[in-house]
Amino acid sequence: MLAYVFACETLRIANKRASRGIFTWETRTATAEPVEASNGRLVEPDVRGWMDGKRCDLLLVLAGYEPLALRPHGLGQFLRRAAGAGAILGGIDTGVAVLASFDLLKGHSVVVHHEAEPGFRETWPEIDVIDAIYHFDGRRLSSAGGTATGDAMLGWIASEMGATFADEVAEDMIHGSLRPAAQSQRPLDTMDPTLQAMRALMLAHIEDPMPIREIARQLAVSEKRLRALCRSVLRRSPSEYYLSLRLQHARALLSTTRLPITEIAVATGFGSHAGFSRTYRKEMGTRPRDVRLR
């Protein structure tokens, strides 16, 4: 609902700022009936079905916790027709998974909400996922959802109407300055470039963890210097920080996918189910199977 409101209200406020109806929009739902958002509020469709060929400039797919639970007949063709007619296809939050499921993201880089990212990477390893709040890649737009939807909409408005107008709309929204698209969803609590680069390397090698000495070599620092930097800023060793990233990744897979626990162990760099479960329980205070059951 938060993403939906930002998508619509940004356009409405843009029309108000322009004192004319620059933008029009309509809502469709997967069931062609009112649907209940996660906060319990109903969203009414303006148009039912997927057969009409009305041209649009931007088509956004918004989804929630189970994005592939319902893919109505005709939706894939509807999306392909829109793309063929020149529309930008956008995936908001897990709506990116819907676009991927119709093979509409081949050759594109995307942004996925950080909670859904591990499962997305496992399902579509061929699609490049980047850490950002939103991203334009040709005729594709992706956003992490939530308030980042407002930034994505303002970015699109800037491309259509100019940066000055988009800034004025942001002011009317009390949004402040338009955040850069490449801003990290979960920035490290430091601006130190060495630690930022270390984290990026670790995240890129979750399934096959790199030795700390190799990470230090690629960062052009000594192991001793890297350990001291981590201890000073992160209050833990590089190995401890790396393990925490792998376990966070595992927790996301346990919570948002149906992958077997053994596959999750492999995907997070553990040699066995037993070793993964033992480490997870020691560090996280609960067993992986309990997370899955919840």
PyMOL commands that set and color helices and strands:
alter all, ss='L'
color gray80, all
select helices_A, chain A and resi 2-18+75-84+95-101+117-123+148-161+163-172+193-204+212-219+223-233+238-256+261-267+273-284+288-293
alter helices_A, ss='H'
color red, helices_A
select strands_A, chain A and resi 35-36+42-43+58-63+88-93+109-110+128-129+134-137+140-143
alter strands_A, ss='S'
color yellow, strands_A
deselect
rebuild
show_as cartoon
